């Protein structure tokens, strides 16, 4: 019996890095993770990641053949194999990720933006099958976005198209600092971190009771706010309402730029369902140009129970092999 071909799909997030071995049909055969924040030096991080991937591969036995490593990361540049000035990662400047990875393997290593990887996953395995125009918004520690127009993922002139998380929603010197160095970026309001910042501001400005007042910023996370909102905590629900409105307002601009059939929300905040979807849909529709009203679907990712970014990153390897076979 022959070996089973698998691709390693890797999603580097601001908090955690998740990887999995994925076959050509999109089945994740094994999966594990490590804390991104535990590694201050990129070389140490890559060595630890590669070792953990290798251990996981060994546990799977001798029946697999790894065909390559697809990596989704904030500000990942598919043209150069680099991560460049990623606001939410421990490593600053231009990181030659593929080059560092190749110190450990001679197999193909392909790097792209994490949200672009999620968009590929949605297109191949999820709700965007058959769609030629759609957008994926990833709502995690930060906010990422991937754009597919006329059936093609948009990379732009040098690989960085589609960074709506770093477009200004509230510009000006008095607004929120962003890790990118600017003020008032969308992801400072619409992300897990942004939700926490909004809640603390709402609690500071209100005398309403909340079960979350006893927690510090470091102790709070988006899941705790979600659970409190589900239990009826008024201020937690206000924080979600505010976050959803900010998102919806910006999505109206996204529609004007790209005219998508659908916008998919993926990530931790999307799991809050109506708490985020209802205000986002309301404010998107309210701010749309009339020719777009009622035409754009706002949908939850159909890959919410899997790791869309891992699937998308792994699919880079299959598309690379397919391209090589045609040359």
C-alpha positions as CSV (number, residue, x, y, z in Angstrom):
1,X,0.0,0.0,0.0
2,X,1.4,3.4,-1.0
3,X,2.1,6.4,1.2
4,X,-0.7,8.9,1.8
5,X,0.2,12.4,0.6
6,X,-0.3,15.1,3.2
7,X,0.5,18.8,3.4
8,X,1.4,20.6,6.7
9,X,-0.9,23.6,7.1
10,X,0.3,26.1,9.7
11,X,-1.6,29.1,11.1
12,X,0.6,31.6,13.0
13,X,-1.6,33.7,15.2
14,X,-0.9,36.5,17.6
15,X,-1.5,34.2,20.6
16,X,-1.3,30.6,19.3
17,X,0.2,28.8,16.3
18,X,-1.9,25.9,15.1
19,X,-0.8,23.3,12.6
20,X,-2.3,20.2,11.0
21,X,-1.6,17.5,8.5
22,X,-4.2,17.7,5.7
23,X,-4.8,15.3,2.8
24,X,-6.0,16.3,-0.7
25,X,-9.6,15.9,0.3
26,X,-9.3,18.5,3.1
27,X,-9.3,16.0,6.0
28,X,-7.2,17.1,9.0
29,X,-5.4,13.8,10.0
30,X,-3.6,15.3,13.0
31,X,-3.4,18.7,14.7
32,X,-1.5,20.4,17.5
33,X,-0.5,23.9,18.6
34,X,2.0,26.0,20.5
35,X,2.0,29.4,22.1
36,X,3.3,32.1,19.7
37,X,3.9,34.5,22.6
38,X,6.4,32.2,24.3
39,X,9.1,32.9,21.7
40,X,10.8,36.2,21.4
41,X,13.2,35.1,18.7
42,X,11.9,33.9,15.3
43,X,14.7,31.3,14.9
44,X,13.8,29.7,18.3
45,X,10.1,29.7,17.4
46,X,10.7,28.0,14.0
47,X,12.9,25.4,15.5
48,X,10.3,24.6,18.2
49,X,7.5,24.6,15.7
50,X,9.4,22.3,13.3
51,X,10.3,19.9,16.1
52,X,6.6,19.7,17.2
53,X,5.5,19.1,13.7
54,X,8.1,16.3,13.3
55,X,7.0,14.7,16.6
56,X,3.3,14.8,15.4
57,X,4.3,13.3,12.1
58,X,6.2,10.5,13.8
59,X,3.1,9.7,15.9
60,X,1.1,9.2,12.7
61,X,3.5,6.4,11.6
62,X,5.2,5.6,8.4
63,X,2.1,5.8,6.2
64,X,2.3,9.4,5.2
65,X,4.5,11.5,2.9
66,X,4.7,15.3,3.6
67,X,4.6,17.2,0.4
68,X,5.3,20.7,1.8
69,X,4.6,23.4,4.4
70,X,1.9,26.0,3.8
71,X,2.0,28.9,6.3
72,X,-0.6,31.5,7.0
73,X,0.6,34.5,9.0
74,X,-0.3,38.2,9.6
75,X,1.3,40.3,6.9
76,X,2.6,37.1,5.1
77,X,4.0,37.9,1.7
78,X,3.5,35.0,-0.8
79,X,5.9,36.6,-3.3
80,X,8.9,36.8,-0.9
81,X,8.1,34.1,1.7
82,X,8.3,36.8,4.4
83,X,6.3,38.3,7.3
84,X,6.6,42.0,7.1
85,X,5.9,44.4,10.0
86,X,3.2,42.3,11.5
87,X,1.6,44.3,14.3
88,X,0.3,41.4,16.4
89,X,3.4,39.1,16.4
90,X,6.4,39.1,18.8
91,X,8.9,39.6,15.9
92,X,9.2,43.0,14.3
93,X,10.4,44.2,10.9
94,X,10.8,41.9,7.9
95,X,11.1,38.2,8.9
96,X,12.4,35.8,6.2
97,X,10.2,33.0,7.4
98,X,10.5,30.6,4.4
99,X,14.3,31.0,4.4
100,X,14.5,30.2,8.2
101,X,12.1,27.3,7.7
102,X,14.3,25.9,4.9
103,X,17.1,25.5,7.4
104,X,15.1,22.6,8.7
105,X,13.6,21.2,5.5
106,X,14.2,21.0,1.7
107,X,10.5,20.7,1.0
108,X,8.4,23.5,-0.4
109,X,7.5,26.3,2.1
110,X,4.8,28.8,1.0
111,X,3.9,31.8,3.2
112,X,0.8,33.9,2.8
113,X,-1.4,36.2,4.8
114,X,-3.4,34.2,7.4
115,X,-6.7,35.7,6.2
116,X,-5.9,34.9,2.6
117,X,-5.3,31.3,3.7
118,X,-8.7,31.3,5.4
119,X,-10.3,32.6,2.2
120,X,-8.7,29.7,0.2
121,X,-10.0,27.3,2.8
122,X,-13.5,28.7,2.5
123,X,-13.4,28.6,-1.3
124,X,-12.2,25.0,-1.5
125,X,-13.8,23.3,1.5
126,X,-16.5,25.7,2.9
127,X,-19.4,27.9,2.1
128,X,-17.8,29.8,-0.7
129,X,-17.6,26.7,-3.0
130,X,-18.7,27.9,-6.5
131,X,-18.5,31.6,-5.6
132,X,-16.3,33.9,-7.6
133,X,-16.7,37.1,-5.5
134,X,-16.5,36.9,-1.7
135,X,-14.7,38.3,1.3
136,X,-13.5,36.4,4.4
137,X,-13.0,38.4,7.6
138,X,-11.0,36.7,10.4
139,X,-11.9,37.9,13.9
140,X,-9.2,36.7,16.3
141,X,-6.5,38.6,18.3
142,X,-6.6,41.0,15.4
143,X,-8.7,41.4,12.2
144,X,-7.7,39.9,8.9
145,X,-9.3,39.9,5.5
146,X,-9.1,37.9,2.3
147,X,-10.7,39.0,-1.0
148,X,-11.6,36.8,-3.9
149,X,-12.6,38.7,-7.0
150,X,-13.6,37.0,-10.3
151,X,-12.4,33.7,-8.8
152,X,-8.9,34.8,-7.9
153,X,-7.4,35.7,-4.5
154,X,-6.3,39.3,-4.6
155,X,-2.7,39.8,-3.6
156,X,-2.1,43.2,-5.1
157,X,1.2,44.8,-6.4
158,X,3.5,43.3,-3.8
159,X,1.4,40.8,-1.9
160,X,-0.4,43.0,0.7
161,X,-3.8,43.7,-0.7
162,X,-6.9,43.5,1.5
163,X,-5.7,44.8,4.9
164,X,-8.9,46.3,6.1
165,X,-8.0,45.7,9.7
166,X,-5.5,48.5,9.3
167,X,-7.9,51.0,7.7
168,X,-9.0,53.8,10.0
169,X,-12.4,53.6,11.6
170,X,-11.7,56.5,14.0
171,X,-8.6,58.4,12.9
172,X,-7.0,61.1,15.0
173,X,-4.4,61.5,17.7
174,X,-6.9,60.9,20.6
175,X,-8.0,57.5,19.4
176,X,-6.8,53.9,20.1
177,X,-3.2,53.0,19.5
178,X,-2.7,50.1,17.1
179,X,0.2,47.7,17.1
180,X,1.0,48.9,13.5
181,X,1.9,52.3,14.9
182,X,-1.2,54.1,13.7
183,X,-4.3,55.4,15.5
184,X,-7.9,54.2,15.3
185,X,-7.4,51.1,13.1
186,X,-10.5,48.9,12.7
187,X,-8.8,46.0,14.5
188,X,-8.4,48.1,17.6
189,X,-12.2,48.0,17.8
190,X,-13.2,44.8,16.0
191,X,-11.2,41.9,17.3
192,X,-11.0,39.9,20.5
193,X,-8.6,42.6,21.9
194,X,-10.8,45.4,20.6
195,X,-13.9,43.9,22.3
196,X,-12.1,43.9,25.7
197,X,-11.0,47.5,25.2
198,X,-14.5,48.5,24.4
199,X,-16.0,46.7,27.4
200,X,-13.5,48.4,29.8
201,X,-14.4,51.8,28.3
202,X,-18.1,51.1,28.6
203,X,-17.7,49.9,32.2
204,X,-15.7,53.1,33.0
205,X,-18.4,55.3,31.6
206,X,-21.3,53.5,33.2
207,X,-22.6,52.8,36.7
208,X,-24.5,49.7,35.6
209,X,-23.6,46.5,37.3
210,X,-21.6,43.8,35.5
211,X,-20.2,40.4,36.5
212,X,-17.1,41.3,34.6
213,X,-16.1,44.4,36.7
214,X,-14.0,42.2,39.0
215,X,-11.6,41.2,36.2
216,X,-8.5,43.0,35.0
217,X,-7.8,43.5,31.3
218,X,-5.2,40.7,31.4
219,X,-7.8,38.3,33.0
220,X,-10.6,39.0,30.6
221,X,-11.0,37.3,27.2
222,X,-13.6,37.5,24.5
223,X,-15.1,34.1,25.5
224,X,-15.7,35.4,29.0
225,X,-17.5,38.5,27.6
226,X,-19.5,36.2,25.2
227,X,-20.6,34.0,28.0
228,X,-21.6,37.0,30.2
229,X,-23.6,38.5,27.3
230,X,-25.4,35.2,26.8
231,X,-26.3,35.3,30.5
232,X,-27.8,38.7,30.0
233,X,-25.0,41.0,31.2
234,X,-26.1,44.4,29.9
235,X,-22.6,45.9,29.6
236,X,-21.2,42.8,27.9
237,X,-24.1,43.0,25.3
238,X,-23.3,46.7,24.8
239,X,-19.7,45.8,24.0
240,X,-20.8,43.3,21.4
241,X,-23.3,45.8,19.9
242,X,-20.6,48.5,19.6
243,X,-18.2,46.0,18.0
244,X,-20.8,44.8,15.5
245,X,-21.7,48.3,14.5
246,X,-18.1,49.2,13.9
247,X,-17.7,46.1,11.7
248,X,-20.9,46.7,9.8
249,X,-20.0,50.3,9.0
250,X,-16.7,49.2,7.5
251,X,-18.2,46.3,5.6
252,X,-20.4,48.8,3.7
253,X,-17.1,50.3,2.4
254,X,-15.8,46.8,1.6
255,X,-19.0,46.1,-0.5
256,X,-18.5,49.4,-2.4
257,X,-14.9,48.4,-3.3
258,X,-15.4,44.7,-4.2
259,X,-19.2,44.0,-4.9
260,X,-19.1,40.6,-3.2
261,X,-21.8,37.9,-3.3
262,X,-21.1,37.2,0.4
263,X,-19.0,38.1,3.3
264,X,-17.9,35.3,5.7
265,X,-17.0,35.9,9.3
266,X,-14.5,33.5,10.8
267,X,-12.9,33.2,14.2
268,X,-13.6,33.5,17.9
269,X,-15.9,36.5,17.7
270,X,-17.9,35.0,14.9
271,X,-18.9,32.2,17.3
272,X,-20.9,34.8,19.2
273,X,-23.4,34.5,16.4
274,X,-26.3,37.0,16.7
275,X,-24.5,39.1,19.2
276,X,-22.1,40.1,16.5
277,X,-24.0,39.3,13.3
278,X,-27.2,41.3,14.0
279,X,-25.5,44.7,14.6
280,X,-23.0,44.1,11.8
281,X,-25.8,43.3,9.3
282,X,-27.9,46.2,10.5
283,X,-25.1,48.8,10.2
284,X,-23.8,47.3,6.9
285,X,-27.3,47.6,5.3
286,X,-27.9,51.0,6.8
287,X,-24.7,52.4,5.3
288,X,-24.7,50.6,1.9
289,X,-25.2,52.5,-1.4
290,X,-28.7,51.8,-2.6
291,X,-27.6,49.6,-5.5
292,X,-26.1,47.1,-3.0
293,X,-28.8,47.0,-0.4
294,X,-30.3,43.5,0.2
295,X,-27.8,41.8,-2.2
296,X,-24.9,40.9,0.1
297,X,-25.1,37.8,2.3
298,X,-23.3,38.1,5.7
299,X,-22.5,34.4,6.7
300,X,-20.7,32.4,9.3
301,X,-17.8,30.4,8.0
302,X,-18.8,26.8,7.3
303,X,-15.4,25.9,8.6
304,X,-16.0,27.1,12.1
305,X,-15.7,23.6,13.6
306,X,-12.4,23.1,11.8
307,X,-9.4,25.4,11.3
308,X,-10.0,27.3,8.1
309,X,-6.6,28.9,8.1
310,X,-4.8,25.5,8.5
311,X,-6.9,24.1,5.6
312,X,-6.3,27.2,3.5
313,X,-2.5,27.1,4.2
314,X,-2.3,23.4,3.3
315,X,-4.1,24.0,0.1
316,X,-1.2,26.2,-1.0
317,X,0.9,23.1,-1.3
318,X,-1.6,21.3,-3.5
319,X,-2.0,24.3,-5.8
320,X,1.8,24.6,-6.0
321,X,2.1,20.9,-7.0
322,X,-0.6,21.2,-9.5
323,X,1.1,24.3,-11.1
324,X,4.4,22.4,-11.3
325,X,2.7,19.4,-13.0
326,X,1.5,21.8,-15.8
327,X,4.9,23.2,-16.5
